Amino acid sequence: MSQLVAIPTFVKDGPCTVHRYHWPKPLRIVNHHVQPLEMGGTDTSDNKVRVCDTGHYNIHRVMAEINHGFPQSGTKMERFLADVGFHRWVADGKPGRFVYQLWDIHASQ
């Protein structure tokens, strides 16, 4: 996997990397693979960050926006993580397949 830029350090059981602090507390925090496994990413700490469900959804949505040439939505960190994951995939020769669809982007624009 290409290391183009550094991502925030993965901390097991850490807070949401995207939003840091939440009120109210998020229902769950999940491990997000910056370069998705289906797109050739590895299941290693240098390819994972902890994010809330909202941040996780938004990162994948931004990856789809990048892939289809749409303007990017989301927070600065959501855009950053999506951009890093997408460009790692491109730098690695686009292994696997792009798996995210723009199921609701057209409705919001």
C-alpha positions in Angstrom: 0.0 0.0 0.0 1.3 3.5 -0.9 2.0 5.9 2.0 1.4 9.3 0.3 0.6 11.2 3.5 0.3 10.4 7.2 -3.1 9.9 8.7 -3.9 10.3 12.4 -2.5 7.6 14.6 -4.9 4.7 15.2 -5.8 4.4 18.8 -7.7 1.2 19.8 -10.9 2.3 21.6 -10.0 6.0 20.9 -12.4 8.8 20.2 -13.8 9.7 16.8 -10.9 10.9 14.6 -13.3 13.1 12.5 -15.3 14.9 15.1 -13.1 14.3 18.3 -15.8 15.2 20.8 -19.6 14.6 20.5 -22.6 15.8 22.4 -24.6 13.7 22.7 -22.2 10.8 22.8 -22.3 8.7 19.6 -24.0 5.4 19.7 -20.8 3.7 18.5 -17.3 4.3 17.1 -16.1 2.0 14.3 -12.7 1.2 12.7 -12.6 2.8 9.2 -10.1 1.5 6.7 -8.7 4.6 5.0 -8.0 2.6 1.8 -11.0 0.2 2.0 -10.2 -3.5 2.1 -12.3 -4.1 -1.1 -10.0 -1.6 -2.8 -6.7 -3.2 -1.9 -6.3 -1.7 1.6 -4.8 -3.6 4.4 -6.2 -4.5 7.8 -3.3 -2.8 9.7 -3.2 0.1 12.1 -1.5 2.4 9.6 -4.7 2.1 7.4 -7.3 2.5 10.1 -8.8 5.3 12.1 -11.6 5.4 14.6 -14.8 7.3 13.5 -18.4 7.6 14.5 -21.1 6.2 12.2 -21.9 9.7 10.8 -18.2 10.4 10.0 -17.9 6.9 8.5 -20.8 7.4 6.2 -19.6 10.8 5.2 -16.1 9.6 4.3 -17.5 7.0 2.0 -19.8 9.5 0.5 -17.0 11.9 -0.2 -14.9 9.0 -1.8 -17.9 8.5 -4.2 -18.0 12.2 -4.9 -14.3 12.2 -5.8 -14.6 9.2 -8.0 -17.5 10.7 -9.9 -16.0 14.2 -10.1 -18.7 15.9 -7.9 -17.8 18.8 -5.5 -16.8 17.3 -2.1 -19.1 17.7 0.9 -18.4 16.9 4.5 -16.0 18.3 7.1 -12.3 19.0 6.5 -11.2 15.8 8.1 -13.9 13.7 6.3 -12.6 15.2 3.0 -9.0 14.6 4.0 -9.5 10.9 4.9 -11.6 10.3 1.7 -8.9 11.9 -0.4 -6.1 9.9 1.2 -8.0 6.6 0.7 -9.0 7.4 -2.9 -5.5 8.5 -3.9 -3.8 5.5 -2.2 -6.1 3.3 -4.3 -5.1 5.1 -7.4 -1.4 5.1 -6.6 -1.6 1.3 -6.0 -3.0 0.8 -9.5 -6.7 0.6 -8.5 -6.7 -2.9 -7.1 -10.0 -4.6 -6.4 -12.9 -2.4 -7.5 -14.5 0.9 -6.4 -17.4 -0.2 -4.2 -19.2 3.0 -3.3 -22.2 4.3 -5.2 -23.8 7.7 -5.3 -27.1 6.4 -4.2 -28.3 9.7 -2.8 -26.0 12.4 -4.2 -28.1 13.4 -7.1 -31.1 14.0 -4.8 -29.1 16.4 -2.7 -27.7 18.6 -5.5 
